[in-house]
Amino acid sequence: MYELVYNSVAYRPDIADSELERILEGARKNNLEMDITGVLVFNNGEFVQLLEGPREAVLHVYDEIIFHNHRHSALVIGWEDEIEQHRFGDWSMGYQPVDKLDSAKTPNLEIIRQ
């Protein structure tokens, strides 16, 4: 298993909730098919996302889908590592608005805050 955390600047800072929901729906469908799990955080025009799963699948999603997506600019990989198991195994792609992050309810989100 492999995990990658990146951040990027959104193509516009005021992405509507409905558009974020469409992004999440597509990600959840694709991720489920590739055994990828993770979490997306969006705040003030910036994305932070953790992806985890088989190395080839995670790198494919980052290199071929995220990196070439017009919604992102200034992409920076902040963390890459081999892991033993999914930290977000129940989330094909979880979403947490920054103002609602609560590590007591979702302790695995601490990795995003580090």
Backbone as XML, in Angstrom:
<?xml version="1.0"?>
<chain id="A" units="angstrom">
  <residue number="1" name="MET">
    <atom name="N" x="0.849" y="-1.185" z="0.000"/>
    <atom name="CA" x="0.000" y="0.000" z="0.000"/>
    <atom name="C" x="0.888" y="1.239" z="0.000"/>
  </residue>
  <residue number="2" name="TYR">
    <atom name="N" x="0.329" y="2.289" z="-0.554"/>
    <atom name="CA" x="1.071" y="3.521" z="-0.776"/>
    <atom name="C" x="0.143" y="4.687" z="-0.447"/>
  </residue>
  <residue number="3" name="GLU">
    <atom name="N" x="0.724" y="5.747" z="0.106"/>
    <atom name="CA" x="-0.086" y="6.929" z="0.361"/>
    <atom name="C" x="0.641" y="8.157" z="-0.146"/>
  </residue>
  <residue number="4" name="LEU">
    <atom name="N" x="-0.158" y="9.107" z="-0.616"/>
    <atom name="CA" x="0.361" y="10.351" z="-1.170"/>
    <atom name="C" x="-0.546" y="11.477" z="-0.683"/>
  </residue>
  <residue number="5" name="VAL">
    <atom name="N" x="0.065" y="12.551" z="-0.213"/>
    <atom name="CA" x="-0.679" y="13.744" z="0.200"/>
    <atom name="C" x="-0.169" y="14.893" z="-0.656"/>
  </residue>
  <residue number="6" name="TYR">
    <atom name="N" x="-1.090" y="15.624" z="-1.248"/>
    <atom name="CA" x="-0.698" y="16.783" z="-2.037"/>
    <atom name="C" x="-1.585" y="17.958" z="-1.664"/>
  </residue>
  <residue number="7" name="ASN">
    <atom name="N" x="-1.130" y="19.146" z="-2.029"/>
    <atom name="CA" x="-1.985" y="20.316" z="-1.935"/>
    <atom name="C" x="-1.905" y="21.063" z="-3.260"/>
  </residue>
  <residue number="8" name="SER">
    <atom name="N" x="-2.938" y="21.819" z="-3.539"/>
    <atom name="CA" x="-2.990" y="22.597" z="-4.769"/>
    <atom name="C" x="-3.866" y="23.815" z="-4.554"/>
  </residue>
  <residue number="9" name="VAL">
    <atom name="N" x="-3.738" y="24.747" z="-5.480"/>
    <atom name="CA" x="-4.574" y="25.937" z="-5.481"/>
    <atom name="C" x="-5.687" y="25.692" z="-6.487"/>
  </residue>
  <residue number="10" name="ALA">
    <atom name="N" x="-6.906" y="25.947" z="-6.068"/>
    <atom name="CA" x="-8.064" y="25.743" z="-6.945"/>
    <atom name="C" x="-8.075" y="26.780" z="-8.059"/>
  </residue>
  <residue number="11" name="TYR">
    <atom name="N" x="-8.645" y="26.400" z="-9.185"/>
    <atom name="CA" x="-8.728" y="27.320" z="-10.317"/>
    <atom name="C" x="-9.560" y="28.550" z="-9.985"/>
  </residue>
  <residue number="12" name="ARG">
    <atom name="N" x="-10.436" y="28.418" z="-9.003"/>
    <atom name="CA" x="-11.127" y="29.586" z="-8.457"/>
    <atom name="C" x="-11.454" y="29.289" z="-6.994"/>
  </residue>
  <residue number="13" name="PRO">
    <atom name="N" x="-11.321" y="30.278" z="-6.136"/>
    <atom name="CA" x="-11.455" y="30.037" z="-4.695"/>
    <atom name="C" x="-12.875" y="29.809" z="-4.205"/>
  </residue>
  <residue number="14" name="ASP">
    <atom name="N" x="-13.862" y="30.123" z="-5.021"/>
    <atom name="CA" x="-15.254" y="30.057" z="-4.566"/>
    <atom name="C" x="-16.011" y="28.906" z="-5.228"/>
  </residue>
  <residue number="15" name="ILE">
    <atom name="N" x="-15.420" y="27.729" z="-5.242"/>
    <atom name="CA" x="-16.083" y="26.573" z="-5.842"/>
    <atom name="C" x="-17.356" y="26.278" z="-5.051"/>
  </residue>
  <residue number="16" name="ALA">
    <atom name="N" x="-18.447" y="26.145" z="-5.769"/>
    <atom name="CA" x="-19.740" y="25.896" z="-5.125"/>
    <atom name="C" x="-19.784" y="24.492" z="-4.537"/>
  </residue>
  <residue number="17" name="ASP">
    <atom name="N" x="-20.569" y="24.347" z="-3.479"/>
    <atom name="CA" x="-20.745" y="23.030" z="-2.853"/>
    <atom name="C" x="-21.234" y="21.997" z="-3.861"/>
  </residue>
  <residue number="18" name="SER">
    <atom name="N" x="-22.095" y="22.419" z="-4.778"/>
    <atom name="CA" x="-22.626" y="21.475" z="-5.774"/>
    <atom name="C" x="-21.511" y="20.968" z="-6.690"/>
  </residue>
  <residue number="19" name="GLU">
    <atom name="N" x="-20.563" y="21.823" z="-7.028"/>
    <atom name="CA" x="-19.443" y="21.388" z="-7.861"/>
    <atom name="C" x="-18.522" y="20.456" z="-7.078"/>
  </residue>
  <residue number="20" name="LEU">
    <atom name="N" x="-18.263" y="20.779" z="-5.822"/>
    <atom name="CA" x="-17.464" y="19.877" z="-4.979"/>
    <atom name="C" x="-18.139" y="18.515" z="-4.867"/>
  </residue>
  <residue number="21" name="GLU">
    <atom name="N" x="-19.442" y="18.503" z="-4.763"/>
    <atom name="CA" x="-20.170" y="17.231" z="-4.671"/>
    <atom name="C" x="-19.999" y="16.418" z="-5.950"/>
  </residue>
  <residue number="22" name="ARG">
    <atom name="N" x="-20.034" y="17.067" z="-7.114"/>
    <atom name="CA" x="-19.811" y="16.359" z="-8.385"/>
    <atom name="C" x="-18.395" y="15.791" z="-8.453"/>
  </residue>
  <residue number="23" name="ILE">
    <atom name="N" x="-17.417" y="16.563" z="-7.993"/>
    <atom name="CA" x="-16.027" y="16.091" z="-7.960"/>
    <atom name="C" x="-15.935" y="14.850" z="-7.083"/>
  </residue>
  <residue number="24" name="LEU">
    <atom name="N" x="-16.538" y="14.926" z="-5.910"/>
    <atom name="CA" x="-16.488" y="13.803" z="-4.978"/>
    <atom name="C" x="-17.194" y="12.570" z="-5.523"/>
  </residue>
  <residue number="25" name="GLU">
    <atom name="N" x="-18.327" y="12.747" z="-6.178"/>
    <atom name="CA" x="-19.041" y="11.607" z="-6.753"/>
    <atom name="C" x="-18.165" y="10.866" z="-7.765"/>
  </residue>
  <residue number="26" name="GLY">
    <atom name="N" x="-17.513" y="11.617" z="-8.647"/>
    <atom name="CA" x="-16.637" y="10.998" z="-9.642"/>
    <atom name="C" x="-15.453" y="10.312" z="-8.993"/>
  </residue>
  <residue number="27" name="ALA">
    <atom name="N" x="-14.847" y="10.967" z="-8.013"/>
    <atom name="CA" x="-13.688" y="10.392" z="-7.322"/>
    <atom name="C" x="-14.085" y="9.115" z="-6.588"/>
  </residue>
  <residue number="28" name="ARG">
    <atom name="N" x="-15.214" y="9.134" z="-5.924"/>
    <atom name="CA" x="-15.645" y="7.949" z="-5.170"/>
    <atom name="C" x="-15.873" y="6.758" z="-6.095"/>
  </residue>
  <residue number="29" name="LYS">
    <atom name="N" x="-16.497" y="6.993" z="-7.228"/>
    <atom name="CA" x="-16.750" y="5.909" z="-8.183"/>
    <atom name="C" x="-15.434" y="5.344" z="-8.705"/>
  </residue>
  <residue number="30" name="ASN">
    <atom name="N" x="-14.550" y="6.222" z="-9.177"/>
    <atom name="CA" x="-13.262" y="5.780" z="-9.727"/>
    <atom name="C" x="-12.389" y="5.123" z="-8.672"/>
  </residue>
  <residue number="31" name="ASN">
    <atom name="N" x="-12.343" y="5.704" z="-7.482"/>
    <atom name="CA" x="-11.492" y="5.174" z="-6.425"/>
    <atom name="C" x="-11.938" y="3.793" z="-5.974"/>
  </residue>
  <residue number="32" name="LEU">
    <atom name="N" x="-13.224" y="3.593" z="-5.890"/>
    <atom name="CA" x="-13.755" y="2.299" z="-5.486"/>
    <atom name="C" x="-13.281" y="1.206" z="-6.444"/>
  </residue>
  <residue number="33" name="GLU">
    <atom name="N" x="-13.293" y="1.510" z="-7.730"/>
    <atom name="CA" x="-12.860" y="0.544" z="-8.738"/>
    <atom name="C" x="-11.372" y="0.225" z="-8.644"/>
  </residue>
  <residue number="34" name="MET">
    <atom name="N" x="-10.560" y="1.151" z="-8.102"/>
    <atom name="CA" x="-9.106" y="0.971" z="-8.046"/>
    <atom name="C" x="-8.579" y="0.675" z="-6.651"/>
  </residue>
  <residue number="35" name="ASP">
    <atom name="N" x="-9.471" y="0.445" z="-5.673"/>
    <atom name="CA" x="-9.087" y="0.185" z="-4.283"/>
    <atom name="C" x="-8.320" y="1.355" z="-3.677"/>
  </residue>
  <residue number="36" name="ILE">
    <atom name="N" x="-8.711" y="2.576" z="-4.063"/>
    <atom name="CA" x="-8.112" y="3.787" z="-3.499"/>
    <atom name="C" x="-9.085" y="4.371" z="-2.488"/>
  </residue>
  <residue number="37" name="THR">
    <atom name="N" x="-8.549" y="4.793" z="-1.358"/>
    <atom name="CA" x="-9.339" y="5.484" z="-0.348"/>
    <atom name="C" x="-8.620" y="6.784" z="-0.018"/>
  </residue>
  <residue number="38" name="GLY">
    <atom name="N" x="-9.284" y="7.644" z="0.746"/>
    <atom name="CA" x="-8.628" y="8.886" z="1.125"/>
    <atom name="C" x="-9.606" y="9.925" z="1.602"/>
  </residue>
  <residue number="39" name="VAL">
    <atom name="N" x="-9.091" y="11.143" z="1.658"/>
    <atom name="CA" x="-9.887" y="12.262" z="2.141"/>
    <atom name="C" x="-9.473" y="13.525" z="1.390"/>
  </residue>
  <residue number="40" name="LEU">
    <atom name="N" x="-10.459" y="14.371" z="1.138"/>
    <atom name="CA" x="-10.242" y="15.656" z="0.481"/>
    <atom name="C" x="-10.642" y="16.755" z="1.447"/>
  </residue>
  <residue number="41" name="VAL">
    <atom name="N" x="-9.790" y="17.762" z="1.562"/>
    <atom name="CA" x="-10.087" y="18.942" z="2.370"/>
    <atom name="C" x="-10.006" y="20.143" z="1.428"/>
  </residue>
  <residue number="42" name="PHE">
    <atom name="N" x="-10.980" y="21.032" z="1.496"/>
    <atom name="CA" x="-10.993" y="22.243" z="0.678"/>
    <atom name="C" x="-11.269" y="23.426" z="1.572"/>
  </residue>
  <residue number="43" name="ASN">
    <atom name="N" x="-10.441" y="24.463" z="1.432"/>
    <atom name="CA" x="-10.628" y="25.660" z="2.243"/>
    <atom name="C" x="-9.958" y="26.841" z="1.566"/>
  </residue>
  <residue number="44" name="ASN">
    <atom name="N" x="-10.660" y="27.957" z="1.492"/>
    <atom name="CA" x="-10.098" y="29.201" z="0.964"/>
    <atom name="C" x="-9.350" y="29.011" z="-0.348"/>
  </residue>
  <residue number="45" name="GLY">
    <atom name="N" x="-9.926" y="28.225" z="-1.231"/>
    <atom name="CA" x="-9.341" y="28.067" z="-2.548"/>
    <atom name="C" x="-8.192" y="27.090" z="-2.645"/>
  </residue>
  <residue number="46" name="GLU">
    <atom name="N" x="-7.971" y="26.301" z="-1.623"/>
    <atom name="CA" x="-6.901" y="25.308" z="-1.667"/>
    <atom name="C" x="-7.444" y="23.921" z="-1.350"/>
  </residue>
  <residue number="47" name="PHE">
    <atom name="N" x="-6.888" y="22.950" z="-2.065"/>
    <atom name="CA" x="-7.182" y="21.548" z="-1.818"/>
    <atom name="C" x="-6.020" y="20.910" z="-1.083"/>
  </residue>
  <residue number="48" name="VAL">
    <atom name="N" x="-6.326" y="20.005" z="-0.171"/>
    <atom name="CA" x="-5.361" y="19.062" z="0.396"/>
    <atom name="C" x="-6.047" y="17.715" z="0.271"/>
  </residue>
  <residue number="49" name="GLN">
    <atom name="N" x="-5.330" y="16.759" z="-0.291"/>
    <atom name="CA" x="-5.932" y="15.446" z="-0.477"/>
    <atom name="C" x="-4.925" y="14.368" z="-0.121"/>
  </residue>
  <residue number="50" name="LEU">
    <atom name="N" x="-5.417" y="13.353" z="0.574"/>
    <atom name="CA" x="-4.646" y="12.160" z="0.871"/>
    <atom name="C" x="-5.256" y="11.031" z="0.057"/>
  </residue>
  <residue number="51" name="LEU">
    <atom name="N" x="-4.410" y="10.351" z="-0.718"/>
    <atom name="CA" x="-4.815" y="9.178" z="-1.487"/>
    <atom name="C" x="-4.030" y="7.995" z="-0.976"/>
  </residue>
  <residue number="52" name="GLU">
    <atom name="N" x="-4.661" y="6.836" z="-0.879"/>
    <atom name="CA" x="-3.961" y="5.635" z="-0.437"/>
    <atom name="C" x="-4.523" y="4.428" z="-1.162"/>
  </residue>
  <residue number="53" name="GLY">
    <atom name="N" x="-3.648" y="3.489" z="-1.430"/>
    <atom name="CA" x="-4.054" y="2.276" z="-2.131"/>
    <atom name="C" x="-2.857" y="1.659" z="-2.815"/>
  </residue>
  <residue number="54" name="PRO">
    <atom name="N" x="-3.088" y="0.799" z="-3.801"/>
    <atom name="CA" x="-1.974" y="0.220" z="-4.537"/>
    <atom name="C" x="-1.143" y="1.332" z="-5.197"/>
  </residue>
  <residue number="55" name="ARG">
    <atom name="N" x="0.162" y="1.241" z="-5.081"/>
    <atom name="CA" x="1.065" y="2.294" z="-5.560"/>
    <atom name="C" x="0.751" y="2.726" z="-6.998"/>
  </residue>
  <residue number="56" name="GLU">
    <atom name="N" x="0.630" y="1.766" z="-7.909"/>
    <atom name="CA" x="0.395" y="2.090" z="-9.313"/>
    <atom name="C" x="-0.912" y="2.842" z="-9.502"/>
  </residue>
  <residue number="57" name="ALA">
    <atom name="N" x="-1.937" y="2.452" z="-8.763"/>
    <atom name="CA" x="-3.240" y="3.101" z="-8.883"/>
    <atom name="C" x="-3.191" y="4.537" z="-8.349"/>
  </residue>
  <residue number="58" name="VAL">
    <atom name="N" x="-2.569" y="4.729" z="-7.199"/>
    <atom name="CA" x="-2.463" y="6.077" z="-6.621"/>
    <atom name="C" x="-1.672" y="6.993" z="-7.547"/>
  </residue>
  <residue number="59" name="LEU">
    <atom name="N" x="-0.548" y="6.506" z="-8.057"/>
    <atom name="CA" x="0.267" y="7.333" z="-8.955"/>
    <atom name="C" x="-0.470" y="7.615" z="-10.258"/>
  </residue>
  <residue number="60" name="HIS">
    <atom name="N" x="-1.243" y="6.658" z="-10.739"/>
    <atom name="CA" x="-2.038" y="6.899" z="-11.949"/>
    <atom name="C" x="-3.046" y="8.027" z="-11.707"/>
  </residue>
  <residue number="61" name="VAL">
    <atom name="N" x="-3.763" y="7.958" z="-10.602"/>
    <atom name="CA" x="-4.750" y="8.998" z="-10.300"/>
    <atom name="C" x="-4.079" y="10.355" z="-10.177"/>
  </residue>
  <residue number="62" name="TYR">
    <atom name="N" x="-2.953" y="10.415" z="-9.477"/>
    <atom name="CA" x="-2.270" y="11.710" z="-9.310"/>
    <atom name="C" x="-1.703" y="12.200" z="-10.637"/>
  </residue>
  <residue number="63" name="ASP">
    <atom name="N" x="-0.931" y="11.348" z="-11.317"/>
    <atom name="CA" x="-0.231" y="11.770" z="-12.535"/>
    <atom name="C" x="-1.159" y="12.019" z="-13.721"/>
  </residue>
  <residue number="64" name="GLU">
    <atom name="N" x="-2.147" y="11.172" z="-13.895"/>
    <atom name="CA" x="-2.973" y="11.238" z="-15.100"/>
    <atom name="C" x="-4.287" y="11.988" z="-14.914"/>
  </residue>
  <residue number="65" name="ILE">
    <atom name="N" x="-4.792" y="12.039" z="-13.706"/>
    <atom name="CA" x="-6.095" y="12.677" z="-13.500"/>
    <atom name="C" x="-5.953" y="14.020" z="-12.781"/>
  </residue>
  <residue number="66" name="ILE">
    <atom name="N" x="-5.331" y="14.014" z="-11.627"/>
    <atom name="CA" x="-5.237" y="15.242" z="-10.829"/>
    <atom name="C" x="-4.278" y="16.244" z="-11.460"/>
  </residue>
  <residue number="67" name="PHE">
    <atom name="N" x="-3.082" y="15.794" z="-11.815"/>
    <atom name="CA" x="-2.056" y="16.705" z="-12.336"/>
    <atom name="C" x="-2.523" y="17.418" z="-13.604"/>
  </residue>
  <residue number="68" name="HIS">
    <atom name="N" x="-3.307" y="16.759" z="-14.425"/>
    <atom name="CA" x="-3.770" y="17.349" z="-15.683"/>
    <atom name="C" x="-5.167" y="17.970" z="-15.587"/>
  </residue>
  <residue number="69" name="ASN">
    <atom name="N" x="-5.710" y="18.054" z="-14.392"/>
    <atom name="CA" x="-7.044" y="18.594" z="-14.204"/>
    <atom name="C" x="-6.987" y="20.119" z="-14.112"/>
  </residue>
  <residue number="70" name="HIS">
    <atom name="N" x="-7.817" y="20.790" z="-14.878"/>
    <atom name="CA" x="-7.826" y="22.256" z="-14.895"/>
    <atom name="C" x="-8.221" y="22.877" z="-13.557"/>
  </residue>
  <residue number="71" name="ARG">
    <atom name="N" x="-8.772" y="22.096" z="-12.650"/>
    <atom name="CA" x="-9.191" y="22.646" z="-11.351"/>
    <atom name="C" x="-8.016" y="22.919" z="-10.420"/>
  </residue>
  <residue number="72" name="HIS">
    <atom name="N" x="-6.843" y="22.381" z="-10.762"/>
    <atom name="CA" x="-5.682" y="22.491" z="-9.881"/>
    <atom name="C" x="-4.564" y="23.306" z="-10.520"/>
  </residue>
  <residue number="73" name="SER">
    <atom name="N" x="-3.876" y="24.067" z="-9.685"/>
    <atom name="CA" x="-2.619" y="24.694" z="-10.084"/>
    <atom name="C" x="-1.696" y="24.645" z="-8.873"/>
  </residue>
  <residue number="74" name="ALA">
    <atom name="N" x="-0.441" y="24.897" z="-9.113"/>
    <atom name="CA" x="0.559" y="24.921" z="-8.038"/>
    <atom name="C" x="0.521" y="23.644" z="-7.197"/>
  </residue>
  <residue number="75" name="LEU">
    <atom name="N" x="0.468" y="22.503" z="-7.864"/>
    <atom name="CA" x="0.447" y="21.219" z="-7.152"/>
    <atom name="C" x="1.785" y="20.956" z="-6.474"/>
  </residue>
  <residue number="76" name="VAL">
    <atom name="N" x="1.707" y="20.509" z="-5.236"/>
    <atom name="CA" x="2.902" y="20.155" z="-4.465"/>
    <atom name="C" x="2.609" y="18.860" z="-3.711"/>
  </residue>
  <residue number="77" name="ILE">
    <atom name="N" x="3.472" y="17.878" z="-3.898"/>
    <atom name="CA" x="3.351" y="16.654" z="-3.116"/>
    <atom name="C" x="4.023" y="16.907" z="-1.779"/>
  </residue>
  <residue number="78" name="GLY">
    <atom name="N" x="3.262" y="16.729" z="-0.715"/>
    <atom name="CA" x="3.785" y="16.985" z="0.621"/>
    <atom name="C" x="4.248" y="15.732" z="1.334"/>
  </residue>
  <residue number="79" name="TRP">
    <atom name="N" x="3.774" y="14.586" z="0.874"/>
    <atom name="CA" x="4.093" y="13.349" z="1.574"/>
    <atom name="C" x="3.849" y="12.168" z="0.656"/>
  </residue>
  <residue number="80" name="GLU">
    <atom name="N" x="4.767" y="11.238" z="0.659"/>
    <atom name="CA" x="4.606" y="9.957" z="-0.026"/>
    <atom name="C" x="5.248" y="8.905" z="0.862"/>
  </residue>
  <residue number="81" name="ASP">
    <atom name="N" x="4.601" y="7.747" z="1.001"/>
    <atom name="CA" x="5.180" y="6.701" z="1.832"/>
    <atom name="C" x="4.479" y="5.376" z="1.574"/>
  </residue>
  <residue number="82" name="GLU">
    <atom name="N" x="5.174" y="4.322" z="1.886"/>
    <atom name="CA" x="4.580" y="2.997" z="1.884"/>
    <atom name="C" x="3.863" y="2.832" z="3.222"/>
  </residue>
  <residue number="83" name="ILE">
    <atom name="N" x="2.684" y="2.239" z="3.191"/>
    <atom name="CA" x="1.914" y="2.001" z="4.417"/>
    <atom name="C" x="1.470" y="0.544" z="4.427"/>
  </residue>
  <residue number="84" name="GLU">
    <atom name="N" x="1.131" y="0.060" z="5.605"/>
    <atom name="CA" x="0.719" y="-1.339" z="5.724"/>
    <atom name="C" x="-0.742" y="-1.556" z="5.363"/>
  </residue>
  <residue number="85" name="GLN">
    <atom name="N" x="-1.591" y="-0.584" z="5.660"/>
    <atom name="CA" x="-3.019" y="-0.736" z="5.398"/>
    <atom name="C" x="-3.662" y="0.635" z="5.230"/>
  </residue>
  <residue number="86" name="HIS">
    <atom name="N" x="-4.871" y="0.626" z="4.702"/>
    <atom name="CA" x="-5.632" y="1.875" z="4.535"/>
    <atom name="C" x="-5.866" y="2.531" z="5.893"/>
  </residue>
  <residue number="87" name="ARG">
    <atom name="N" x="-5.661" y="3.825" z="5.980"/>
    <atom name="CA" x="-6.042" y="4.588" z="7.176"/>
    <atom name="C" x="-7.493" y="5.030" z="7.063"/>
  </residue>
  <residue number="88" name="PHE">
    <atom name="N" x="-7.956" y="5.203" z="5.818"/>
    <atom name="CA" x="-9.317" y="5.669" z="5.545"/>
    <atom name="C" x="-10.077" y="4.593" z="4.778"/>
  </residue>
  <residue number="89" name="GLY">
    <atom name="N" x="-9.996" y="3.358" z="5.249"/>
    <atom name="CA" x="-10.572" y="2.216" z="4.556"/>
    <atom name="C" x="-12.054" y="2.308" z="4.288"/>
  </residue>
  <residue number="90" name="ASP">
    <atom name="N" x="-12.770" y="3.089" z="5.077"/>
    <atom name="CA" x="-14.224" y="3.222" z="4.895"/>
    <atom name="C" x="-14.600" y="4.355" z="3.951"/>
  </residue>
  <residue number="91" name="TRP">
    <atom name="N" x="-13.614" y="5.104" z="3.477"/>
    <atom name="CA" x="-13.904" y="6.269" z="2.657"/>
    <atom name="C" x="-13.305" y="6.111" z="1.266"/>
  </residue>
  <residue number="92" name="SER">
    <atom name="N" x="-14.120" y="5.888" z="0.239"/>
    <atom name="CA" x="-13.579" y="5.889" z="-1.117"/>
    <atom name="C" x="-13.081" y="7.294" z="-1.451"/>
  </residue>
  <residue number="93" name="MET">
    <atom name="N" x="-13.667" y="8.293" z="-0.842"/>
    <atom name="CA" x="-13.130" y="9.649" z="-0.822"/>
    <atom name="C" x="-13.953" y="10.445" z="0.162"/>
  </residue>
  <residue number="94" name="GLY">
    <atom name="N" x="-13.430" y="10.565" z="1.366"/>
    <atom name="CA" x="-14.107" y="11.361" z="2.377"/>
    <atom name="C" x="-13.914" y="12.831" z="2.085"/>
  </residue>
  <residue number="95" name="TYR">
    <atom name="N" x="-14.776" y="13.636" z="2.634"/>
    <atom name="CA" x="-14.661" y="15.088" z="2.471"/>
    <atom name="C" x="-14.933" y="15.748" z="3.804"/>
  </residue>
  <residue number="96" name="GLN">
    <atom name="N" x="-14.057" y="16.665" z="4.159"/>
    <atom name="CA" x="-14.237" y="17.410" z="5.396"/>
    <atom name="C" x="-13.963" y="18.880" z="5.136"/>
  </residue>
  <residue number="97" name="PRO">
    <atom name="N" x="-14.958" y="19.741" z="5.325"/>
    <atom name="CA" x="-14.668" y="21.172" z="5.298"/>
    <atom name="C" x="-13.748" y="21.498" z="6.473"/>
  </residue>
  <residue number="98" name="VAL">
    <atom name="N" x="-12.797" y="22.366" z="6.267"/>
    <atom name="CA" x="-11.810" y="22.673" z="7.310"/>
    <atom name="C" x="-12.470" y="23.150" z="8.583"/>
  </residue>
  <residue number="99" name="ASP">
    <atom name="N" x="-13.518" y="23.944" z="8.463"/>
    <atom name="CA" x="-14.155" y="24.480" z="9.673"/>
    <atom name="C" x="-14.883" y="23.411" z="10.476"/>
  </residue>
  <residue number="100" name="LYS">
    <atom name="N" x="-14.981" y="22.183" z="9.916"/>
    <atom name="CA" x="-15.658" y="21.107" z="10.635"/>
    <atom name="C" x="-14.729" y="19.951" z="10.974"/>
  </residue>
  <residue number="101" name="LEU">
    <atom name="N" x="-13.417" y="20.139" z="10.817"/>
    <atom name="CA" x="-12.479" y="19.083" z="11.182"/>
    <atom name="C" x="-12.574" y="18.832" z="12.677"/>
  </residue>
  <residue number="102" name="ASP">
    <atom name="N" x="-12.768" y="17.608" z="13.036"/>
    <atom name="CA" x="-12.867" y="17.221" z="14.434"/>
    <atom name="C" x="-12.123" y="15.907" z="14.597"/>
  </residue>
  <residue number="103" name="SER">
    <atom name="N" x="-10.881" y="15.989" z="15.085"/>
    <atom name="CA" x="-10.059" y="14.782" z="15.179"/>
    <atom name="C" x="-10.596" y="13.804" z="16.217"/>
  </residue>
  <residue number="104" name="ALA">
    <atom name="N" x="-11.457" y="14.249" z="17.110"/>
    <atom name="CA" x="-12.051" y="13.311" z="18.063"/>
    <atom name="C" x="-13.028" y="12.374" z="17.349"/>
  </residue>
  <residue number="105" name="LYS">
    <atom name="N" x="-13.714" y="12.892" z="16.322"/>
    <atom name="CA" x="-14.662" y="12.070" z="15.572"/>
    <atom name="C" x="-13.995" y="11.301" z="14.446"/>
  </residue>
  <residue number="106" name="THR">
    <atom name="N" x="-12.952" y="11.868" z="13.859"/>
    <atom name="CA" x="-12.238" y="11.227" z="12.752"/>
    <atom name="C" x="-10.735" y="11.332" z="13.021"/>
  </residue>
  <residue number="107" name="PRO">
    <atom name="N" x="-10.211" y="10.478" z="13.922"/>
    <atom name="CA" x="-8.823" y="10.615" z="14.353"/>
    <atom name="C" x="-7.808" y="10.478" z="13.230"/>
  </residue>
  <residue number="108" name="ASN">
    <atom name="N" x="-8.111" y="9.771" z="12.156"/>
    <atom name="CA" x="-7.156" y="9.628" z="11.065"/>
    <atom name="C" x="-6.890" y="10.913" z="10.324"/>
  </residue>
  <residue number="109" name="LEU">
    <atom name="N" x="-7.695" y="11.939" z="10.562"/>
    <atom name="CA" x="-7.461" y="13.223" z="9.910"/>
    <atom name="C" x="-6.240" y="13.931" z="10.470"/>
  </residue>
  <residue number="110" name="GLU">
    <atom name="N" x="-5.702" y="13.463" z="11.578"/>
    <atom name="CA" x="-4.498" y="14.084" z="12.133"/>
    <atom name="C" x="-3.354" y="14.085" z="11.119"/>
  </residue>
  <residue number="111" name="ILE">
    <atom name="N" x="-3.274" y="13.076" z="10.254"/>
    <atom name="CA" x="-2.197" y="13.037" z="9.271"/>
    <atom name="C" x="-2.284" y="14.216" z="8.322"/>
  </residue>
  <residue number="112" name="ILE">
    <atom name="N" x="-3.473" y="14.708" z="8.040"/>
    <atom name="CA" x="-3.643" y="15.865" z="7.162"/>
    <atom name="C" x="-3.144" y="17.136" z="7.853"/>
  </residue>
  <residue number="113" name="ARG">
    <atom name="N" x="-3.288" y="17.206" z="9.153"/>
    <atom name="CA" x="-2.922" y="18.418" z="9.885"/>
    <atom name="C" x="-1.422" y="18.507" z="10.148"/>
  </residue>
  <residue number="114" name="GLN">
    <atom name="N" x="-0.693" y="17.427" z="10.031"/>
    <atom name="CA" x="0.736" y="17.424" z="10.366"/>
    <atom name="C" x="1.540" y="18.238" z="9.379"/>
  </residue>
</chain>
